[in-house]
């Protein structure tokens, strides 16, 4: 999990808290909380899925802004 967090910080995410969970803020302000010691074997896969979802939404917001199309072209 630490390598994933390190990669995100290099990509512009901010690490805002680091006790039992990593608290990360995306470049546009979305929060993501990850356990430092996940018990689920799929935790990294799930975290990567959540990150992709956040990044996809951020890209759609950059393209469409306040448009009401819902990100569809």
N, C-alpha and C positions, 0 to 999 in steps of 0.2 A: 504494500500500500504506500510505503514511503517513496518508492520510485515514481509512482503515479503522481503523488503530491508534488514532488520535486519537478517533474515535467510540466505540470500545470503552472507552477510558480514561474518557471522559465518562459512560459507562453503568455504571461501577463496576469495570471490570477494572483490574488492576495491571500496570504495565510493570516487569518485574523484571530484564531484561537487554536490551542494545541495542548489541551489537557488529556482527556480520555478520547477525544474526537478531534479530527482535523476539521476546522471551519474555514472554508474557502469562499472567496467572493470572486465571481467572474469579472472580466473587464467592464461589463455593463451593469454590474451590481447584483446579479443573481447569486443566491447563497447555495452552497452545497456542503453538507455535513457527512463526513466519513469516519467510521470507527477506526481507531488506531490498531486494534487487535480484533478483526472480525472473526466470528466463529463459523460463518457460512463459507463453504468452499467457493461459492460463486460470487463472493463479495466484490472482487476486482472486476469481474465481467459486468456485474450490475452497476458498479460505479462508472465504468467506461460507457455503458449505455446511457446513464443519466447525463454524463458530460456531453456526449454526442447530441442528446436531446436539447440540452441547454444551448449548445453552440448552434444547432440548427435553428432554434427559435430566435437567437440573437441575430443570425444572418438574415432571417426573414424580416425581422424588425428593422434592420438597416436598409433593406431593399424597399419595404412597403411603408415604413414609418407608422403614421397614424391612419393609414388606409384601412377601410373596413372590409377588404376582400378576404381577410383571414390568411394572408400569405399565399393565396393561390393566384396564378397568373392567367 
